[in-house]
Amino acid sequence: MKIDGKVVLITGASEGLGAACADVFRRRGARLALTARNGPKLEAAGGSDALVVAGDITLPETRERVVLATLERHGAIDILINNAGVGLYSPAWKASMESARAMFELNFFAPLALIQLVAPVMRRQRGGTIVNVGSIAGKITLPWFTLYSASKYALGSLTDGLRMELKRDGIHSITVCPGYVATDFQKHVLAGTRPPQSMQRRRPLSITAPECAEAIARGVERDARTVVAPPTGWLAVLAARLLPGLVDRQLARMQEPAE
């Protein structure tokens, strides 16, 4: 897909990877519609020409408002980037159900609901691209991040199914699997903290938000199925597929001892 002139709707666009995507797609000539809870940061990320709709994307009224506003301003939605997400470090066996449900609401159900609003628009247009931002943790379950991994595995499976469901309508879907993106993501987790041992894995899988956003844009341009950023993340995925027992043991050593 050629991005120049396309209408791009990005969630979680006020900072981090979402704001970086806004910058990268704007520089490629896209017309932007941005949403997140922080209005002033959205304005800063979007610049003077972007449509900005502040609100909580887990709420139906916010989703409906941003889709309607985008169509009223631009008359189309060509690319949807479901970027908004949140982490949860609490072990699955003792995490509060309230936190688990809140995470799945943002990481899975909000993207699904937004897709259900946008897909009919793309079907009428006979084309479009849906980008769901998952994680390397959606390819390799991390024991200090089990429930987060589960939410991203679910998002990846949804993306694969959508690609097949909507293929005849000319709609493509892409799963993005970033490694450790240098953002404020850690400050916003719902509960728990990352075990210090897990930091050993960070360096080879690290990437900046602008680098990841650029990888997403290139993935859209070449109709990729999956974007792993950095590309070295594919080695970790391959190791987990070929040597699952070994990888399990190594990851288990990196978590805090069970209480």
C-alpha positions as CSV (number, residue, x, y, z in Angstrom):
1,M,0.0,0.0,0.0
2,K,1.2,3.5,-0.8
3,I,0.8,5.6,2.3
4,D,0.8,9.1,0.7
5,G,-2.7,10.5,0.9
6,K,-4.1,7.6,2.9
7,V,-6.2,8.2,6.1
8,V,-4.6,6.6,9.1
9,L,-6.3,6.2,12.5
10,I,-3.9,5.5,15.3
11,T,-4.9,4.7,18.9
12,G,-2.6,5.4,21.9
13,A,-1.1,8.2,19.9
14,S,-0.2,10.7,22.6
15,E,3.2,9.3,23.4
16,G,5.7,6.5,22.8
17,L,5.2,4.2,19.8
18,G,1.8,5.8,18.9
19,A,3.3,9.3,18.7
20,A,6.2,7.9,16.7
21,C,3.8,6.3,14.2
22,A,2.0,9.6,13.9
23,D,5.3,11.3,12.9
24,V,6.4,8.5,10.5
25,F,3.1,8.3,8.7
26,R,2.7,12.1,8.5
27,R,6.1,12.4,6.9
28,R,4.9,9.8,4.3
29,G,2.0,12.0,3.4
30,A,-0.8,10.4,5.4
31,R,-3.8,12.2,6.8
32,L,-4.0,11.5,10.5
33,A,-6.7,10.8,13.0
34,L,-5.3,10.3,16.5
35,T,-6.9,9.2,19.7
36,A,-5.7,8.7,23.3
37,R,-6.8,9.9,26.7
38,N,-4.3,12.8,27.0
39,G,-5.6,15.7,24.8
40,P,-2.6,18.1,25.1
41,K,-0.1,15.4,24.3
42,L,-2.3,14.3,21.3
43,E,-2.2,17.9,20.0
44,A,1.6,17.9,20.3
45,A,2.0,14.6,18.6
46,G,-0.5,15.3,15.8
47,G,0.6,18.8,14.7
48,S,-1.7,21.3,13.1
49,D,-3.3,19.1,10.5
50,A,-4.2,16.0,12.5
51,L,-7.7,15.2,13.7
52,V,-7.4,14.7,17.4
53,V,-10.1,12.9,19.5
54,A,-9.3,12.6,23.2
55,G,-10.9,9.8,25.2
56,D,-10.7,6.4,26.7
57,I,-10.7,3.9,23.8
58,T,-12.2,1.1,26.0
59,L,-15.4,3.1,26.0
60,P,-17.9,2.5,23.2
61,E,-18.7,6.2,22.9
62,T,-15.0,7.1,22.4
63,R,-14.6,4.5,19.7
64,E,-17.8,5.6,17.9
65,R,-16.8,9.3,18.2
66,V,-13.3,8.9,16.7
67,V,-14.6,6.8,13.8
68,L,-17.4,9.2,13.0
69,A,-15.1,12.2,13.3
70,T,-12.6,10.6,11.0
71,L,-15.2,9.9,8.4
72,E,-16.7,13.4,8.7
73,R,-13.2,15.0,8.3
74,H,-11.6,12.7,5.7
75,G,-14.4,10.5,4.2
76,A,-12.4,7.3,4.6
77,I,-10.3,5.1,6.9
78,D,-7.5,3.4,4.9
79,I,-5.3,2.2,7.7
80,L,-6.2,1.4,11.3
81,I,-3.3,1.1,13.8
82,N,-4.5,-0.5,17.1
83,N,-1.5,0.6,19.2
84,A,-3.0,1.4,22.6
85,G,-2.1,-1.2,25.3
86,V,-1.1,-1.8,28.9
87,G,1.0,-4.3,30.8
88,L,0.5,-6.4,33.9
89,Y,3.4,-8.0,35.8
90,S,1.4,-9.8,38.5
91,P,1.8,-13.6,38.2
92,A,-1.3,-15.2,36.6
93,W,-1.9,-17.5,39.6
94,K,-2.5,-14.5,41.9
95,A,-3.3,-11.5,39.8
96,S,-6.5,-9.7,40.6
97,M,-9.3,-10.5,38.1
98,E,-10.0,-6.8,38.0
99,S,-6.5,-6.0,36.7
100,A,-6.7,-9.0,34.2
101,R,-10.0,-7.9,32.8
102,A,-8.9,-4.2,32.6
103,M,-5.8,-5.3,30.6
104,F,-7.8,-7.5,28.2
105,E,-10.3,-4.7,27.7
106,L,-7.6,-2.4,26.4
107,N,-5.3,-4.9,24.7
108,F,-7.9,-7.1,23.0
109,F,-11.5,-6.1,23.3
110,A,-11.0,-2.4,22.4
111,P,-9.1,-3.3,19.2
112,L,-11.7,-5.9,18.3
113,A,-14.6,-3.4,18.9
114,L,-12.8,-0.7,16.8
115,I,-12.2,-3.2,14.0
116,Q,-15.9,-4.0,14.0
117,L,-16.6,-0.3,13.4
118,V,-13.9,0.2,10.8
119,A,-14.1,-3.0,8.8
120,P,-17.5,-2.2,7.3
121,V,-16.0,1.2,6.1
122,M,-13.0,-0.6,4.6
123,R,-15.3,-3.2,2.9
124,R,-17.3,-0.4,1.3
125,Q,-14.0,1.1,0.1
126,R,-12.9,-2.3,-1.2
127,G,-9.6,-2.1,0.6
128,G,-7.7,-1.1,3.7
129,T,-5.1,-2.3,6.2
130,I,-5.6,-3.2,9.9
131,V,-2.4,-3.1,12.0
132,N,-2.6,-4.7,15.5
133,V,0.4,-3.9,17.7
134,G,1.2,-7.0,19.7
135,S,4.6,-7.9,21.2
136,I,7.4,-10.4,21.1
137,A,5.6,-11.6,24.2
138,G,2.7,-12.6,21.9
139,K,5.1,-15.1,20.2
140,I,7.0,-16.2,23.3
141,T,5.2,-16.4,26.6
142,L,7.2,-14.5,29.3
143,P,6.6,-16.0,32.8
144,W,6.9,-12.5,34.5
145,F,4.4,-11.3,31.9
146,T,2.0,-14.3,31.5
147,L,-1.3,-12.5,31.2
148,Y,0.1,-9.8,29.0
149,S,1.5,-12.5,26.8
150,A,-1.9,-14.1,26.7
151,S,-3.6,-10.9,25.6
152,K,-1.0,-10.4,22.8
153,Y,-1.3,-14.0,21.7
154,A,-5.1,-13.5,21.4
155,L,-4.5,-10.3,19.4
156,G,-2.2,-12.0,17.0
157,S,-4.6,-14.9,16.5
158,L,-7.4,-12.3,15.8
159,T,-5.2,-10.6,13.2
160,D,-4.5,-13.9,11.4
161,G,-8.2,-14.7,11.3
162,L,-9.1,-11.3,10.0
163,R,-6.6,-11.6,7.2
164,M,-8.5,-14.7,6.0
165,E,-12.0,-13.4,6.7
166,L,-11.5,-10.1,4.9
167,K,-9.1,-11.1,2.1
168,R,-11.9,-11.1,-0.6
169,D,-12.7,-7.5,0.4
170,G,-9.2,-6.3,-0.3
171,I,-8.5,-5.8,3.5
172,H,-5.1,-6.8,4.8
173,S,-4.1,-7.3,8.5
174,I,-0.7,-7.1,10.1
175,T,0.6,-8.2,13.5
176,V,3.4,-6.1,14.8
177,C,5.6,-7.8,17.4
178,P,8.0,-5.2,19.0
179,G,10.7,-6.2,21.4
180,Y,11.7,-3.8,24.2
181,V,10.6,-0.4,22.9
182,A,12.2,2.5,24.8
183,T,9.0,4.3,26.0
184,D,7.2,5.0,29.3
185,F,5.3,1.7,29.0
186,Q,6.8,0.4,32.3
187,K,5.4,3.4,34.1
188,H,1.8,2.6,33.1
189,V,1.6,-1.1,34.0
190,L,-1.5,-2.0,36.0
191,A,0.4,-3.9,38.8
192,G,3.6,-5.6,39.6
193,T,7.2,-4.9,38.5
194,R,9.5,-6.5,36.0
195,P,12.0,-9.0,37.7
196,P,15.6,-7.7,37.5
197,Q,16.8,-10.9,35.9
198,S,14.5,-10.3,32.9
199,M,16.6,-7.3,32.0
200,Q,19.3,-9.7,30.7
201,R,17.1,-10.2,27.6
202,R,16.6,-6.5,26.8
203,R,19.7,-5.5,24.8
204,P,19.4,-7.8,21.7
205,L,15.7,-7.1,21.5
206,S,15.7,-3.3,22.1
207,I,14.5,-0.8,19.6
208,T,13.5,2.9,19.8
209,A,10.0,4.0,19.1
210,P,10.9,5.8,15.9
211,E,12.7,2.7,14.6
212,C,9.7,0.6,15.4
213,A,7.3,3.1,13.8
214,E,9.4,3.0,10.7
215,A,9.3,-0.8,10.6
216,I,5.5,-0.6,10.9
217,A,5.3,1.8,8.0
218,R,7.5,-0.4,5.8
219,G,5.3,-3.4,6.8
220,V,2.2,-1.5,5.6
221,E,3.9,-0.6,2.3
222,R,4.9,-4.2,1.5
223,D,1.7,-5.8,2.9
224,A,3.6,-7.8,5.5
225,R,1.8,-10.5,7.5
226,T,4.0,-10.0,10.6
227,V,6.5,-7.3,11.6
228,V,9.0,-8.2,14.2
229,A,11.1,-5.3,15.4
230,P,14.0,-5.5,15.7
231,P,14.4,-8.3,13.1
232,T,16.7,-10.1,15.6
233,G,13.5,-11.0,17.5
234,W,12.8,-13.6,14.8
235,L,15.8,-15.5,16.2
236,A,14.2,-15.6,19.7
237,V,10.9,-16.8,18.1
238,L,12.7,-19.5,16.1
239,A,14.5,-20.7,19.3
240,A,11.2,-20.9,21.2
241,R,9.7,-23.0,18.3
242,L,12.7,-25.4,17.9
243,L,13.9,-25.7,21.5
244,P,10.8,-25.0,23.6
245,G,12.1,-26.9,26.7
246,L,15.4,-25.1,26.8
247,V,13.8,-21.7,26.3
248,D,11.2,-22.4,29.0
249,R,14.0,-23.3,31.5
250,Q,16.0,-20.1,30.7
251,L,13.0,-17.9,31.0
252,A,11.9,-19.5,34.3
253,R,15.2,-18.7,35.8
254,M,14.7,-15.0,35.1
255,Q,11.6,-14.6,37.2
256,E,11.3,-13.8,40.9
257,P,11.0,-17.0,43.1
258,A,7.3,-17.9,43.7
259,E,6.0,-16.8,47.1
